[in-house]
Amino acid sequence: MYTSRRRRPAAAAAAVLTAAVLLAGCAGTGGAGDGEPELGPVEVNPATAALSLPMDAYTDTEAERIRMGQVQQDLVSRCMARYGFTYEGVRSAEPPAAGAEDRHRYLFGLADPQFAAAHGYDKSAGEGTPAKPQAPQLSDSAYVVMTGEQPGAQGGRIPDANTEEEAAAVDSGLTAAGQKVPAGGCGREGYRKLYAPTKDSVDLLFTFELASEAHDRSRQDSRVVDALKKWSSCMDKSGYTGIESPYDVVEKLGLENDKGGPKAVTAAKADVACKREVNLVGIWGAVEKAYQERLVEEHAETLALYRKQREARFKLAASAGR
């Protein structure tokens, strides 16, 4: 049976946090792309909703993702209409309430003490489990127009294109209503018109991959490694031994089937308390920011183009009434 976390003297906890703040001026001898980057200010136990990272400027919020999904569905519907088909598509969910955005909530594992005490590791708590909307059934002829292939086609690679500009030169080999079916069908055309209209279109996953690279680098950074060791030691003293990463808690403790039960809540409270004791979110957030800043500088030209294209998508959405 797991025990509750032992409380350490306040002076010791304060010393840990003071040392964390001092990290801002330490461990940063390399230049751009070389060695561990210098850190800016290291906040003490910041709320994840307050974290601001460089890649946020290039990343859609949940509301923006939903909006772009609606625009893409509109483009698919217009394409289908050219061939005489009425297609509603799968409607996106309603945008989250204003102020509800917390894109970094689980970036460093569970970090909210109130949520931990109420719900443990149950990320879906309070949200319900809405039924997944079903895509509308398509006739065989509509299927051809939507997908660019015949129903039941086996094997082989259907003609497609990475961008809408390239698609103009690709023959799908299919016709409907006396017109050529676009390469990859209307499904792909809707995507290309929104996210890849020209040959210089930056891959939609480019910014995600940069953020992932920064996160991978931060996990190997000596300052994060040290903070994780201290967090793990705190968890040991709380009765949760052998857990080296916040991402492994649920699996290590066998909580997959009861993420919001009493056992999970007790573990989550200890997990978050230990993060706060060693200022894990403050330190890791500062390190993550430093690596993102480095990558933003290294890929400035591509990111500038990506931002310009993203703004064009927003203008397209506005012109479509979205």
Legacy VTK file of the C-alpha trace (Angstrom):
# vtk DataFile Version 3.0
C-alpha trace
ASCII
DATASET POLYDATA
POINTS 322 float
0.000 0.000 0.000
1.382 3.393 -0.935
1.978 5.961 1.737
1.270 9.658 1.501
4.139 12.024 0.714
6.295 12.995 3.673
6.542 16.718 4.250
10.022 18.180 4.226
10.990 21.234 6.244
9.912 24.471 4.601
13.484 25.743 4.635
14.650 22.791 2.528
11.900 23.322 -0.036
12.704 27.026 -0.212
16.364 26.216 -0.788
15.452 23.973 -3.716
13.376 26.724 -5.322
16.078 29.343 -4.754
18.606 27.077 -6.446
16.179 26.590 -9.328
15.915 30.326 -9.894
19.697 30.617 -9.910
19.785 28.160 -12.801
18.818 31.062 -15.042
22.419 32.195 -15.127
24.102 28.798 -15.236
24.969 26.005 -17.651
25.060 27.787 -20.968
28.445 27.869 -22.623
27.491 27.060 -26.215
26.376 29.272 -29.049
23.399 28.683 -31.330
23.042 24.950 -31.966
26.079 24.107 -29.818
25.893 22.818 -26.251
23.194 23.531 -23.722
21.552 26.935 -24.216
21.552 29.634 -21.588
18.261 30.100 -19.783
16.151 33.147 -19.256
14.246 33.644 -16.000
13.167 30.409 -14.312
9.714 30.851 -12.830
8.752 29.099 -9.616
5.981 26.555 -10.169
4.195 28.376 -12.992
0.719 27.243 -13.986
0.844 25.420 -17.323
-1.831 27.774 -18.690
0.622 30.635 -18.139
3.479 28.980 -20.049
4.394 30.793 -23.247
6.758 29.070 -25.672
8.208 30.416 -28.937
6.494 27.798 -31.106
3.097 28.928 -29.814
3.248 31.753 -32.364
3.189 29.163 -35.156
0.734 26.696 -33.638
-3.044 26.789 -33.917
-5.090 26.884 -30.759
-7.823 24.291 -30.304
-10.414 26.818 -31.503
-8.309 27.556 -34.597
-7.880 23.848 -35.339
-11.630 23.365 -35.171
-12.170 26.396 -37.400
-9.702 25.135 -40.001
-11.359 21.713 -39.899
-14.656 23.373 -40.783
-13.059 25.276 -43.647
-11.523 22.070 -44.987
-14.930 20.359 -44.858
-16.422 23.299 -46.749
-13.788 22.936 -49.489
-14.497 19.203 -49.762
-18.241 19.884 -49.970
-17.725 22.430 -52.761
-15.597 19.941 -54.676
-18.257 17.231 -54.338
-20.914 19.700 -55.501
-19.015 20.152 -58.794
-19.850 16.532 -59.536
-23.469 16.776 -58.441
-23.121 15.382 -54.911
-24.383 17.002 -51.732
-21.854 16.300 -49.004
-22.177 17.629 -45.473
-19.138 15.852 -44.068
-18.385 15.332 -40.401
-19.046 18.528 -38.495
-16.311 19.608 -36.116
-16.890 20.034 -32.400
-17.783 23.403 -30.939
-14.794 25.598 -30.087
-13.756 25.596 -26.421
-14.967 28.382 -24.190
-12.955 31.593 -24.150
-10.031 31.349 -21.748
-10.129 27.544 -21.701
-6.959 27.140 -23.761
-4.140 25.372 -21.914
-2.076 23.878 -24.705
0.796 22.887 -22.387
-1.336 21.282 -19.673
0.333 17.867 -19.924
3.632 18.829 -21.573
5.546 17.833 -18.439
2.997 15.386 -17.083
0.195 16.252 -14.669
0.961 19.576 -12.941
-2.312 21.039 -11.630
-2.755 20.305 -7.892
-6.505 21.038 -7.949
-7.107 18.723 -10.898
-4.931 16.016 -9.325
-6.903 16.143 -6.079
-10.237 15.993 -7.881
-9.612 13.692 -10.836
-6.231 11.999 -10.505
-4.953 11.216 -14.001
-8.348 11.149 -15.715
-7.789 13.715 -18.469
-11.351 13.360 -19.722
-12.913 14.180 -16.333
-15.795 16.594 -16.620
-15.818 16.453 -20.397
-18.031 13.421 -20.863
-17.552 10.987 -23.710
-19.338 12.387 -26.741
-20.254 9.889 -29.413
-17.891 10.112 -32.347
-19.840 11.450 -35.344
-20.066 9.014 -38.213
-19.036 10.035 -41.702
-21.981 10.010 -44.108
-22.451 6.923 -46.242
-21.318 7.378 -49.843
-22.679 5.761 -52.965
-20.108 4.012 -55.154
-20.004 6.958 -57.568
-19.664 9.476 -54.715
-16.913 7.324 -53.192
-14.919 7.573 -56.424
-15.151 11.363 -56.385
-14.321 11.611 -52.690
-11.308 9.271 -52.666
-10.033 9.189 -56.234
-10.241 5.410 -56.373
-12.784 2.722 -57.160
-14.662 1.040 -54.265
-12.899 -2.104 -53.113
-9.687 -1.259 -54.952
-6.915 -3.522 -53.747
-3.239 -2.638 -53.721
-1.494 -0.160 -55.933
-0.953 3.506 -55.282
-3.610 5.919 -56.454
-2.407 9.010 -58.340
-1.950 11.872 -55.896
-0.018 15.112 -55.443
1.618 16.891 -52.528
0.304 20.331 -53.510
-2.655 21.720 -55.467
-0.237 23.282 -57.940
1.275 19.863 -58.658
-2.167 18.237 -58.803
-2.985 20.186 -61.970
-0.508 17.960 -63.825
-1.623 14.647 -62.258
-4.243 12.514 -64.032
-6.347 10.449 -61.632
-7.516 8.293 -64.513
-11.120 8.720 -63.324
-14.047 10.807 -64.526
-17.454 11.686 -63.094
-20.220 13.902 -64.461
-18.077 14.394 -67.545
-15.165 15.839 -65.548
-11.823 14.550 -64.398
-11.774 13.519 -60.736
-8.989 15.375 -58.892
-5.919 13.411 -57.865
-6.709 11.775 -54.537
-10.352 12.794 -54.866
-12.157 15.704 -53.231
-10.827 14.651 -49.826
-7.279 15.396 -50.890
-8.251 18.464 -52.916
-9.857 20.033 -49.842
-6.679 19.461 -47.848
-4.357 20.749 -50.572
-6.358 23.928 -51.204
-6.167 24.828 -47.543
-2.757 23.564 -46.470
-0.710 23.008 -49.637
-1.879 25.262 -52.485
1.563 25.921 -54.034
4.867 24.129 -54.449
6.499 26.286 -51.763
3.857 25.343 -49.162
5.493 24.428 -45.868
4.450 21.029 -44.569
1.673 21.333 -42.002
3.661 19.140 -39.583
6.819 21.250 -39.806
6.148 23.306 -36.676
4.938 20.258 -34.760
8.168 18.469 -35.617
10.253 21.445 -34.472
8.405 21.568 -31.152
8.882 17.817 -30.763
12.592 18.155 -31.490
12.925 20.886 -28.867
11.124 18.704 -26.342
13.353 15.711 -27.105
16.440 17.891 -26.647
15.111 19.330 -23.393
14.621 15.834 -21.954
18.342 15.190 -22.423
19.431 18.540 -20.966
21.453 18.183 -17.760
19.257 20.648 -15.874
16.086 18.716 -16.692
17.802 15.387 -15.996
18.823 16.704 -12.564
15.309 17.993 -11.812
13.807 14.658 -12.866
16.171 12.791 -10.559
15.053 14.996 -7.672
11.409 14.470 -8.593
11.960 10.702 -8.765
13.695 10.754 -5.365
10.745 12.669 -3.912
8.382 10.077 -5.374
10.500 7.313 -3.809
10.084 8.918 -0.405
6.350 9.147 -1.034
6.172 5.389 -1.528
6.223 5.346 -5.329
9.549 3.747 -6.126
11.277 3.177 -9.432
9.462 5.891 -11.409
11.939 7.933 -13.435
9.619 9.949 -15.677
6.292 11.743 -15.102
5.083 10.151 -18.326
5.394 6.658 -16.823
3.399 7.078 -13.614
0.072 5.696 -14.829
1.643 2.652 -16.474
4.136 1.953 -13.681
1.378 2.015 -11.056
-1.102 0.042 -13.149
-3.685 2.833 -13.203
-4.703 2.529 -16.858
-8.185 1.230 -16.009
-8.849 3.516 -13.049
-7.208 6.855 -13.751
-9.653 8.778 -11.573
-10.047 6.388 -8.637
-8.794 6.870 -5.053
-5.459 5.176 -5.754
-4.879 7.373 -8.795
-5.857 10.539 -6.919
-3.426 9.757 -4.088
-0.600 9.109 -6.554
-1.440 12.203 -8.599
-1.373 14.430 -5.525
2.068 13.088 -4.597
3.271 13.433 -8.208
2.243 17.100 -8.444
3.517 17.891 -4.939
6.934 16.485 -5.867
6.967 18.491 -9.112
6.304 21.627 -7.101
8.900 20.737 -4.462
11.680 20.572 -7.073
10.143 23.217 -9.400
10.093 20.740 -12.272
7.668 22.730 -14.442
9.589 25.984 -13.904
12.961 24.463 -14.771
11.760 22.285 -17.634
9.666 25.104 -19.061
12.692 27.419 -19.133
14.844 24.750 -20.781
12.142 23.905 -23.322
11.813 27.592 -24.179
15.570 27.913 -24.722
15.664 24.996 -27.169
12.630 26.308 -29.024
14.261 29.730 -29.316
17.339 28.092 -30.812
15.285 26.172 -33.390
13.224 29.251 -34.264
16.460 31.093 -35.009
17.863 28.202 -37.047
14.695 27.897 -39.159
13.701 31.559 -39.268
13.257 31.707 -43.056
11.004 28.644 -43.260
9.001 29.743 -40.235
8.449 33.185 -41.744
7.031 31.517 -44.854
4.913 29.195 -42.714
3.491 32.152 -40.768
2.625 33.960 -44.013
0.840 30.864 -45.322
-0.970 30.377 -42.020
-2.261 33.950 -42.193
-3.485 33.219 -45.732
-5.448 30.241 -44.365
-7.095 32.480 -41.792
-8.050 34.963 -44.533
-9.530 32.108 -46.557
-11.527 31.041 -43.507
-12.810 34.588 -43.018
-13.821 34.884 -46.684
-15.761 31.627 -46.289
-17.589 33.019 -43.267
-15.676 30.883 -40.786
LINES 1 323
322 0 1 2 3 4 5 6 7 8 9 10 11 12 13 14 15 16 17 18 19 20 21 22 23 24 25 26 27 28 29 30 31 32 33 34 35 36 37 38 39 40 41 42 43 44 45 46 47 48 49 50 51 52 53 54 55 56 57 58 59 60 61 62 63 64 65 66 67 68 69 70 71 72 73 74 75 76 77 78 79 80 81 82 83 84 85 86 87 88 89 90 91 92 93 94 95 96 97 98 99 100 101 102 103 104 105 106 107 108 109 110 111 112 113 114 115 116 117 118 119 120 121 122 123 124 125 126 127 128 129 130 131 132 133 134 135 136 137 138 139 140 141 142 143 144 145 146 147 148 149 150 151 152 153 154 155 156 157 158 159 160 161 162 163 164 165 166 167 168 169 170 171 172 173 174 175 176 177 178 179 180 181 182 183 184 185 186 187 188 189 190 191 192 193 194 195 196 197 198 199 200 201 202 203 204 205 206 207 208 209 210 211 212 213 214 215 216 217 218 219 220 221 222 223 224 225 226 227 228 229 230 231 232 233 234 235 236 237 238 239 240 241 242 243 244 245 246 247 248 249 250 251 252 253 254 255 256 257 258 259 260 261 262 263 264 265 266 267 268 269 270 271 272 273 274 275 276 277 278 279 280 281 282 283 284 285 286 287 288 289 290 291 292 293 294 295 296 297 298 299 300 301 302 303 304 305 306 307 308 309 310 311 312 313 314 315 316 317 318 319 320 321
